[in-house]
Amino acid sequence: MIPLGDENPTVLWPIVTFTLIAANVAAFLYQFSLLMADPRLEQALIYHLGLVPAALTHGVFPVGGYATLVSSMFLHGGWMHLIGNMLYLWIFGNNVEDSMGHLRFVVFYLLAGILAACAHIAMQPSSTVPTIGASGAVSGILGAYLILHPRARIKTLLPLGIFLTMVHLPAWFFLIFWIGWQIFSQALVPVDPNAGGVAYAAHIGGFIAGALLIAFFRKYRRRGYWR
């Protein structure tokens, strides 16, 4: 299922959501420039600024140290990785930002991303594979959105065999299906800590963190709109 938008207007202009998207795009364009110049330069950047669990759990820090818990959120593994995360951030982030205000949203986003990274480290403490991407923080936004607007309608592109159809799904269904898929996928992750792949534990940890943190970060209660 691919979300295309939601029927849930906002009051505040989502300047932080826009800024986060711009920062992620800018960081990826810099990555891409390094890749075009010399792939080894991009690889060095990822190892220096990406999250390497073993480097933190074994006390041997790469460049950045604990700062990689944050810097890793702004790097991505390819165009589709970036577009997917930014799509979810755009659709769901504006409403979460609207619920708590700009400054609180910045803190919420970073904290959700850090807690998501900690969940990944807990599951793969010996991994030497760098983890990058905004999906942990974005997962926190999804968890918060589920609590805030469970009945909002999500415009969704749904594959039916070889055909695609547009449906409007309630947010609770879309998001519970999404987190359920993450849990199922995590159960299939190889035992080898250096196998690489998708950091599903970070998605799960971020989602839970966002669902819990929203009670402390929401600034006011505003009725959502749906039809």
C-alpha positions in Angstrom: 0.0 0.0 0.0 1.3 3.4 -1.0 -0.1 6.5 0.8 -0.7 9.5 -1.4 -2.2 11.9 1.0 -4.7 12.3 3.9 -7.9 14.2 4.4 -6.9 15.9 7.6 -6.2 19.7 7.3 -3.8 21.6 9.5 -3.9 25.0 11.2 -0.1 25.6 11.4 2.0 25.9 8.3 4.4 22.9 8.6 7.7 24.7 8.4 9.6 22.1 10.4 8.3 19.3 8.2 9.3 21.2 5.1 12.7 22.0 6.6 13.4 18.3 7.5 12.5 17.2 4.0 14.8 19.9 2.6 17.6 18.8 4.9 17.3 15.2 3.9 17.2 16.0 0.2 20.3 18.3 0.6 22.2 15.6 2.5 21.3 13.0 -0.1 22.4 15.3 -3.0 25.7 15.7 -1.2 26.0 11.9 -0.9 25.2 11.6 -4.6 27.9 14.1 -5.5 30.4 12.0 -3.6 29.2 8.8 -5.3 29.6 10.4 -8.7 33.1 11.6 -7.8 34.3 8.4 -6.2 32.1 5.7 -4.6 34.8 5.3 -1.9 34.1 8.9 -0.7 30.4 8.2 -0.2 31.2 4.9 1.6 33.6 6.8 3.9 30.8 9.3 4.7 28.3 6.6 5.5 30.8 4.8 7.8 31.7 8.1 9.5 28.2 9.5 9.9 26.0 6.4 9.8 25.1 4.4 12.9 27.4 1.4 13.5 26.0 -0.5 16.5 29.2 -2.3 17.3 31.2 0.9 17.3 29.0 2.3 20.1 28.4 -0.9 22.1 32.1 -1.9 22.1 33.3 1.6 23.0 35.2 2.2 19.8 33.7 5.3 18.2 33.8 6.2 14.5 33.9 9.9 13.6 31.0 11.5 15.3 30.6 9.0 18.1 27.1 9.2 19.7 26.3 12.1 17.3 25.8 9.4 14.7 22.5 8.6 16.5 21.3 11.9 14.8 23.5 12.3 11.8 22.5 8.8 10.5 18.9 10.1 10.2 19.8 12.4 7.3 21.6 9.9 5.1 19.9 7.5 2.7 20.8 4.4 0.7 19.3 5.5 -2.6 16.6 7.6 -4.4 13.8 5.2 -3.5 14.8 5.0 0.1 14.8 8.8 0.3 11.5 9.3 -1.6 9.7 6.7 0.5 10.7 8.3 3.8 10.0 11.8 2.6 6.6 10.8 1.2 5.6 9.4 4.7 7.1 12.5 6.4 5.2 14.9 4.2 1.8 13.1 4.5 1.9 12.4 8.3 4.4 14.9 9.6 2.3 18.1 9.1 -0.5 16.9 11.3 1.8 15.8 14.1 3.6 19.1 13.9 0.2 20.8 14.0 -0.6 19.0 17.2 2.4 20.2 19.2 3.9 23.2 17.5 7.2 23.7 15.7 9.8 23.6 18.5 8.3 20.6 20.2 8.0 18.8 16.9 11.8 19.2 16.3 12.5 17.6 19.7 9.9 14.9 19.2 11.3 14.0 15.7 14.9 13.8 17.0 14.0 11.9 20.1 11.9 9.4 18.2 14.8 8.8 15.8 17.2 8.3 18.6 15.0 5.8 20.4 14.4 4.0 17.1 18.2 3.8 16.7 18.5 2.4 20.2 16.0 -0.3 19.4 18.1 -1.3 16.4 21.3 -1.4 18.5 19.5 -3.5 21.1 18.6 -6.1 18.4 21.9 -6.0 16.6 24.5 -4.8 19.1 27.4 -6.5 17.3 26.6 -5.3 13.8 29.4 -3.5 12.0 27.0 -2.5 9.1 26.2 1.2 9.1 22.5 2.0 9.4 21.2 5.2 7.7 17.8 6.7 7.0 15.0 8.8 8.5 12.6 5.9 8.8 13.1 5.5 12.6 12.0 9.1 13.2 9.3 8.9 10.5 8.0 5.7 12.3 7.7 7.8 15.4 5.5 10.2 13.5 3.3 7.3 12.3 2.9 6.1 15.9 1.9 9.6 17.0 -0.5 10.0 14.1 -2.3 6.7 15.0 -3.0 8.1 18.5 -4.0 11.6 17.3 -6.1 10.8 14.2 -7.1 7.1 14.1 -10.2 7.9 12.0 -8.6 10.2 9.5 -8.8 9.0 5.9 -5.7 8.0 4.0 -5.7 8.2 0.2 -4.0 4.9 -0.7 -2.8 3.3 -3.9 -3.6 -0.3 -3.5 -2.2 -3.0 -5.9 -4.8 -5.7 -6.9 -2.9 -8.2 -8.9 -1.6 -6.4 -12.0 -4.0 -3.4 -11.4 -3.8 -0.4 -9.1 -6.8 1.2 -7.5 -7.3 4.2 -5.2 -9.0 3.6 -1.9 -9.6 5.7 1.2 -8.6 3.8 4.3 -9.0 4.8 7.9 -5.6 5.7 9.5 -6.0 3.1 12.2 -6.2 0.3 9.5 -3.4 1.7 7.4 -1.0 2.2 10.3 -1.8 -1.0 12.2 -1.3 -2.9 8.9 2.0 -1.0 8.5 3.4 -1.8 12.0 2.1 -5.4 11.7 4.2 -5.8 8.5 7.3 -4.5 10.3 6.9 -6.9 13.1 6.4 -9.8 10.7 9.4 -8.8 8.7 11.5 -8.4 11.9 10.8 -12.0 12.7 12.4 -13.0 9.4 15.6 -11.0 9.9 18.7 -13.3 9.6 20.6 -14.2 12.8 23.8 -12.9 11.2 24.3 -9.3 12.6 26.3 -8.3 9.6 23.8 -9.5 7.0 22.5 -5.9 6.4 19.0 -5.2 5.0 16.2 -3.2 6.4 16.4 -2.1 10.1 12.8 -3.3 11.0 13.6 -3.0 14.7 14.2 0.7 14.3 10.8 1.0 12.6 9.1 -0.8 15.5 11.0 1.0 18.2 10.3 4.4 16.6 6.6 3.7 16.1 6.2 2.6 19.8 8.2 5.7 20.9 6.0 8.0 18.9 2.8 6.5 20.2 4.0 6.9 23.8 5.7 10.3 23.5 2.8 12.1 21.9 1.0 12.3 25.2 3.8 14.5 26.5 4.4 16.5 23.4 0.9 17.3 22.1 0.1 21.0 22.9 -3.6 21.0 22.5 -6.4 18.8 21.4 -7.9 19.6 18.0 -10.6 17.6 16.3 -9.5 15.9 13.1 -11.5 16.0 9.8 -12.5 13.0 7.8 -15.2 11.8 5.6 
